[in-house]
């Protein structure tokens, strides 16, 4: 599911200075209110490791998703997102 409100991650200064690009795959829970549960954010993969994870987590915790309904009740759900970092696309 795609977010209805999305904050772009801030490019880490050291990565920017070194002209690095990368990606981070995250898994997290979206509450029944459409907000990301910050404590549920897990890094599934990161390339290169230990460079972009923190920026990706900070951005995603501010995202909002459309509310998902089952049997006319809003429900929480787990989703995955791939966040790519590329200086030339910022």
N, C-alpha and C positions, 0 to 999 in steps of 0.2 A: 504494500500500500504506500502511496506517495504522500508526503506531508502536505498539509494545507497551508502551513506557515513554516518557513525554513530560514534559519540564520546561517550565513556562510561562515565556515571556520576561518579563524584568523591564521594567516600563514606564519609558522614559527620563524622568528628572526634568524636563527642559525641555519635553518633550511633555506631560507630566502638568500642569505649571504652566500651560501655554498651552491646556489642554483639547483637545489634538489627537488625532485618531484617524487610523488609516492601515492599510496592509497591505504585506507584503513577500512576493514569490514567490521561493523558493529552489529551486535544483537541486543535488543532491549525490549522492555515491556512498555506498552502504551496503556495508560489507565482508561477507565470508562469515560473520563472527561476529555480524552484526546491528548492529554499531556504525557510526555515521556517521564517515566519513573527513573530519576537520575541514579538511584542506587542499583538499578537493574542493568545498567549499561556494561556490556562485556565486549572486549576486543577479541574477535575471532582470528583476525590476521592483520598484519601490518607490514608494509614494505616501503622503505627500509624500517626495520624495527627501532622502537624507542625515539622516533623523530616526530611523528604526526599524531600519535594516539591522544595526547592530552588536548590538543586543539580540536580534534574530531569529537571527543567526549563533551567538551564545553559547548560546542555548537549544537550538537544533537539534544542536549538536555533542555534547550530552549525551543525545540521544534514542537509543532502541534499537528495532530492528525485528525482527519474526519472521524467522528464518533462511529463506532461499529455497533450494529444492533443484531441481537439474536432473540427471537421470540419477543419482539417489541421492548427489549431491555438493552441498555447500553452495557457493553462488556469490555473488559481488558483483553489485550492480545499481544503476542510477541511478534516482532518483525526484525528483519535484517536490512541494513543499508550499507552500500559501498560508497565511501567518500574519497574522491580523488583530489589530489593536490598537484596543481600544475601552474607555475608562475605565469605562463603565457595565456592562461584562461581565467585569471583573476580579475 
